[in-house]
Amino acid sequence: MLILKAFDLCKWGVELFLKSENNKKEKILEISDILNEISKILEDTADKIKKDEYPHGNCAVLEKLSTSLILKLEKYLGKADLEDLDYSLREASFVEKLYANRQDREVVKNLYEASGKFRSISMTIKI
């Protein structure tokens, strides 16, 4: 699923970001907050899809958060990697596709898994 690919790219970008010595704690906290919010939106999307409810508004929020994350990481990732991350996050934000495939148990499972992964990296980088 694209959201899991997006997580892998995001994790790699964050690791590069953290290796840069000139990053201040406030920048790290900003990225952590974005990752945590992405996690919350993914979890909310999974919860609603599981209940057969359409997750209104989540698409737009996830798209804005993704754009913010890309802007924060653009100094640390190459153009191709940024485009790949951007594409993966945007594809994952298309709630219509996820909702249309809601009968597939893997959709909800993958959303919860991605949510947990984004939350874990958010928590880890604050340490």
Sequence and secondary structure as in RCSB ss.txt:
>XXXX:A:sequence
MLILKAFDLCKWGVELFLKSENNKKEKILEISDILNEISKILEDTADKIKKDEYPHGNCAVLEKLSTSLILKLEK
YLGKADLEDLDYSLREASFVEKLYANRQDREVVKNLYEASGKFRSISMTIKI
>XXXX:A:secstr
 HHHHHHHHHHHHHHHHHH TT  HHHHHHHHHHHHHHHHHHHHHHHHHHTT   TTHHHHHHHHHHHHHHHHTT
TS HHHHHHHHHHHHHHT HHHHHHTTTSHHHHHHHHHHHHHHHHHHHHHH 
